[in-house]
Amino acid sequence: GTSTSSRVAESLKLTASATLSPCVSGSTKVFFSWREPSGYLTDAEVSALATSQPRSIQIPAGTMKAGRTYVFEVVAAIEGSTYLNNTAQLSVYGVASDLFGSISGGSSRKQSRLDSLSLDASSSYDPDRIGFYEHLNYTWTCYDLSTHDSCTNSSGYPLVLPSIATMTLAAKTLSAGDYIIRLWLKAEKDGRNATASVEISLAATAIPVVGIDALTVTKVNNNAGTYLQLVGNIAGDTTAYGTITYEWTLTSGDEPTEDSGYSSLFAVEVNRINAVLELGALTQGSTYQFTLTAYAQGDDDTVAAVSGYAVVTVPVNSPPTSGTFEVTPGSGVSLTTGFSFSCASWVDDVEDLPLKYGFRSAVGMDVAKSTVTHSLEQMVLSATTTTSFTTTLPEGDSTGNISCVAYIKDRFSGATRVTTVVGVSSLAASFFGRRRRLDEGPSDEFANYMTNLSSSLLEAGSLIGD
């Protein structure tokens, strides 16, 4: 059997593949039946995982529990000859997800000490228990950047923040100055934790209270044609400030070389309260900060304009790098030779692990020459933590070529595509030779006609969208 792991907060699709021996005659219709012999799932629960394709089951997110090893078993048999069958198992270890800590309003913001200060961590969550928050502990701390010590209130007493997800500090609680407020998020049962922080600059005079909604992702991928909306907001009575105008700017990160400057990173005009980022224009591995500034001009033009701002941080993912992909042997016979697909030495940021590996193939060399996903690619093994897999391949093109493809994917869906080519010749000569041997006498080969019921089942969420 084969083993893999899967985060319990992610759905999982298992697909069995079976290759018939060329010795089989008559019906070639294969039936598949599934069960989970470890006892964590009943037969009825496994039956409920069925899909429109009997060879596959779909395990919804939340079905498995973290820390358990599930064994999924599939039996494949020929129609009318069910005594001719083969079995494969896949062990799947349920992995707990990291907590997601987040504070709404932006990673940095400026407002007046004359306004109340909102601290909202309700967007934090446990991916393994979506919709349940009672098991999460919230601890807040406040650090004064001017005194390099814990915060005190305006009366000079230590500031004590309640252990709740959302709170509002009354106006004038803190003096004008710069502060860092940090959230410590912890799961009661297993101690998993996460942190988030916001830098607050409090002005002595009245200015607009600007915020930016917290991002729902830890990292983004710079895929062409994809976008990210940044949602800004203004708190309180905006009429008190007269006319308000907005501007989004790039605070830090790689600036494009185009004449248009950072504005080319935005898919819409930058003078709106909401912005849309062109993710394909961002640089892999970079961290960007975008600032939304609100300028308030009173009705009396003789009064100087005032402004408040908020900053949002957008980390950009880097896909796995530096590894190898090879298929051995370099040549063989269709549906007979076992070809080993193998990946090694792929690396990524620690927070991007674990890596998953998916394999595909296609007749001819066009797929191997392509730099992007090709429509002719056929699944060999979808995304699992297994780094190698052995399977037979179909006959190649007129010159015997088969393109082999590996997709190496991190936990934030950043993927690297690598290709190679092997030679796969016709089965015909081998088949006729094998048939002659069978005519000479009985052989165990016929009883084992299912030569390649895949011992490694296929995990869903393919690297390229299957």
Buried (B, 14 or more C-beta within 10 A) or exposed (E): EBBBBBBBBBBBBBBBBBBBBBBBEEEEEBBBBBBBEBEBBEEEEBEEBEEEEBBBBBBEBBBBEBEEEBBBBBBBBBEEEEEBBBBBBBBBBBBBBBBBBBBBBBBBBBBBBBBBBBBBBBBBBBBBBEEEEEEBEBBBBBBBBEEEEEBBBEEEEEBEBEEEBEBEBEEBBBBBBBBBBBBBBBBEEEEBBBEBBBBBBBBEEBBBBBBBBBBEEBBBBBBEEEBBEBBBBBBBEBEEBBEBBBBBBBBEBBEBEEEEEBBBBBBBEBEBBBBBBBBBBBBEBBBBBBBBBBBBBBEEEEEEBBBBBBBBBBBBBBBBEEBEBBBBEEBBBBBBBEBEBBBEEBEBBEEBEBBBBBBBBBBBBEBBEBEEBBEEBEBBBBBBBBBBBBBBBBBBBEEBBBBBBBBBBBBBBBBBBBBBBBBBBEBEEBBEEBEEEEEEEEEEEBEEBBBBBBBBBBBBBBBBEB
